[in-house]
């Protein structure tokens, strides 16, 4: 365990039990999300290594990105 994580846990131990549980659940969810992202990245790398990639159409990519992430008023 890293020194920073150890220091963080030391601080969390000072919180009331219910707050510790909330922080613990947040940490578990956060770690799971990072593991899932890492696996998706590795899957993409394996696909590229296997020659399954295709050229990226930058204009189409940005169009789709804006469509998905545009803030609705």
C-alpha positions in Angstrom: 0.0 0.0 0.0 1.3 3.4 -0.9 2.3 6.0 1.8 -0.5 8.4 0.5 -3.2 5.7 0.7 -2.0 4.8 4.2 -2.2 8.4 5.2 -5.7 8.7 3.8 -6.9 5.7 5.6 -5.4 7.1 8.8 -7.5 10.2 8.4 -10.6 8.2 7.5 -10.3 6.3 10.8 -10.8 9.6 12.6 -14.3 9.9 11.1 -17.5 8.4 12.6 -18.2 4.8 11.6 -21.1 5.7 9.2 -18.9 8.2 7.4 -16.1 5.6 7.2 -18.6 3.2 5.5 -19.6 5.8 3.0 -15.9 6.6 2.1 -15.2 2.9 1.9 -18.1 2.3 -0.5 -17.0 5.3 -2.6 -13.4 3.9 -2.7 -14.6 0.4 -3.7 -16.8 1.9 -6.5 -14.0 4.2 -7.7 -11.5 1.3 -7.8 -13.9 -0.9 -9.7 -14.5 1.8 -12.3 -10.7 2.2 -12.8 -10.3 -1.6 -13.2 -13.1 -1.6 -15.7 -11.6 1.3 -17.7 -8.2 -0.4 -17.6 -9.7 -3.6 -19.0 -11.5 -1.8 -21.8 -8.2 -0.1 -22.7 -6.3 -3.4 -22.7 -9.1 -5.0 -24.8 -8.6 -2.2 -27.3 -4.8 -2.7 -27.3 -5.3 -6.4 -28.0 -7.7 -5.6 -30.8 -5.2 -3.2 -32.4 -2.4 -5.8 -31.9 -4.6 -8.3 -33.7 -5.0 -5.9 -36.7 -8.6 -5.2 -36.0 -8.3 -1.4 -35.9 -9.6 0.9 -38.5 -8.6 4.4 -39.6 -10.2 7.2 -37.5 -12.3 9.7 -39.3 -11.6 12.7 -37.1 -14.5 14.8 -38.3 -17.0 12.0 -37.7 -15.4 11.2 -34.3 -15.8 14.9 -33.2 -19.4 15.0 -34.5 -20.3 11.9 -32.5 -18.4 13.2 -29.4 -20.3 16.5 -29.5 -23.6 14.7 -30.0 -23.0 12.4 -27.0 -21.6 15.1 -24.7 -23.3 18.3 -25.6 -24.9 20.0 -22.7 -28.7 20.3 -23.2 -30.2 23.7 -22.3 
